[in-house]
Amino acid sequence: MDPSYLTQSVHAGREDLTDLGVHAPPLDYSSTYPIRDLEQGIASIDAFIEGEPRAQNPIYSRLFNPTVDRWERAVAQLEGAQAGCVAFSSGMAGSTAVLMALRVLSANDGAPRNHVVAVRPLYGGTDHLLASGLMGLEVTWAEADEIAKAIRKDTGLIWIETPANPTLHVVDIAAVSKAAADVPVIVDNTFSTPILQRPIEHGAALVLHSATKFLGGHGDVLAGVVACKDERWAAALRQVRIVTGGVLHPQAAWLLHRSLQTLSLRVQQAQNNAKELVAWLRSREEVLKVFYPDDCQVAKRQMDGPGALLALEVKGGHEAAARVMAKVKLCTPAVSLGSTDTLIQHPAGLTHRLVEESAREKLGITENLLRISVGIENPADIISDLEQALTP
Ligand SMILES: *Cc1c(COP(=O)(O)O)cnc(C)c1O
């Protein structure tokens, strides 16, 4: 891990606090903002409609909120996103807005962009959003090394997730970006966080986070954020957010900004624990296979560490996997990830239930697969809990 992120995590988005005479960021709950000068109000509305990040008058909290804006700026700094971040009420609201923004961009320059190329595996909800046709887009599923072949004249976006949920499949961001040429690449960076991976450095145009996970980090906030390299994308996402309304609540943004201060520490400790747990799991006869990107050349090139997520295949199929979830005492048997506590779940039955069954099998999302999001507890305690849970 790059130690400069220890400082950035703590200070991002707080640069003006001392001059404001406060130590904690102000939390602004206003849903509406007084408009004494109508002409200024009109100019402000016009700026927001154009997708500007801010205006003289915030007007209404669906258009702008200073607490949300402050957290967006902090995440943009960590991701190296020159055009800023756009926050949403959940990761899925962010993903949906990205697909809708394709329409805005198509309309702006009269070139249809109704085709998306995506690499599986993806988070189950994202997979379903793309596969269901709900967004009126055509999707081609491609292998990461066949992106160039899959691109058409109307391709508007390449969607990848690395390491991917739930099998920790790694995709080479630089290679995909090169193959994509002018077509923007979005990387779901939820598993790594900017502490371990900054996709824009490797050629991505957009970075998506389910901020519900590591960025929130304590299992008490639902949020999404899209970091943008290109101003046109940031503007289109803000335009979509204004009219569809999937905004982040200011209190959620405030909690997320509070959590950001410990992001580096949490990721570092959880990753150290994951490494210990992986070594132990690999020695167990109840475990057939462990998925963890610690020995992957591409991961070593684009990541500052393998992270805190792992998956394992247990002996004994669905029944054995279900038994582990029933028996854990310290670890929490629950979906979601990136929390301070260790979470364990069954992707085929839960997070990836919406993925077509044939695709699930091909991707290795099998009935005996469990995914673990390693927490920041004492690693010996996690291991001893899993030891008793794995013992038939
Ligand atoms: C959870 C998750 C999402 C969806 O985010 P929500 O905040 O639950 O809407 C997207 N991508 C990945 C990798 C996730 O783990």
The ligand as an SDF file (V2000), in Angstrom:
LIG
                    3D

 15 15  0  0  0  0  0  0  0  0999 V2000
  -22.7710   -4.4120   -3.6910 C   0  0  0  0  0  0  0  0  0  0  0  0
  -22.1640   -4.2140   -5.0130 C   0  0  0  0  0  0  0  0  0  0  0  0
  -22.7860   -3.4100   -5.9880 C   0  0  0  0  0  0  0  0  0  0  0  0
  -24.1540   -2.7920   -5.7590 C   0  0  0  0  0  0  0  0  0  0  0  0
  -24.1100   -1.7910   -4.8130 O   0  0  0  0  0  0  0  0  0  0  0  0
  -25.3360   -1.3900   -3.8270 P   0  0  0  0  0  0  0  0  0  0  0  0
  -24.7550   -0.3100   -2.9990 O   0  0  0  0  0  0  0  0  0  0  0  0
  -25.6880   -2.6320   -3.0680 O   0  0  0  0  0  0  0  0  0  0  0  0
  -26.4480   -0.9420   -4.6930 O   0  0  0  0  0  0  0  0  0  0  0  0
  -22.1160   -3.1970   -7.1700 C   0  0  0  0  0  0  0  0  0  0  0  0
  -20.9100   -3.7550   -7.4210 N   0  0  0  0  0  0  0  0  0  0  0  0
  -20.3040   -4.5520   -6.5180 C   0  0  0  0  0  0  0  0  0  0  0  0
  -18.9670   -5.1440   -6.8450 C   0  0  0  0  0  0  0  0  0  0  0  0
  -20.9020   -4.8050   -5.2900 C   0  0  0  0  0  0  0  0  0  0  0  0
  -20.2880   -5.6200   -4.4160 O   0  0  0  0  0  0  0  0  0  0  0  0
  1  2  1  0
  2  3  1  0
  2 14  2  0
  3  4  1  0
  3 10  2  0
  4  5  1  0
  5  6  1  0
  6  7  2  0
  6  8  1  0
  6  9  1  0
 10 11  1  0
 11 12  2  0
 12 13  1  0
 12 14  1  0
 14 15  1  0
M  END
$$$$
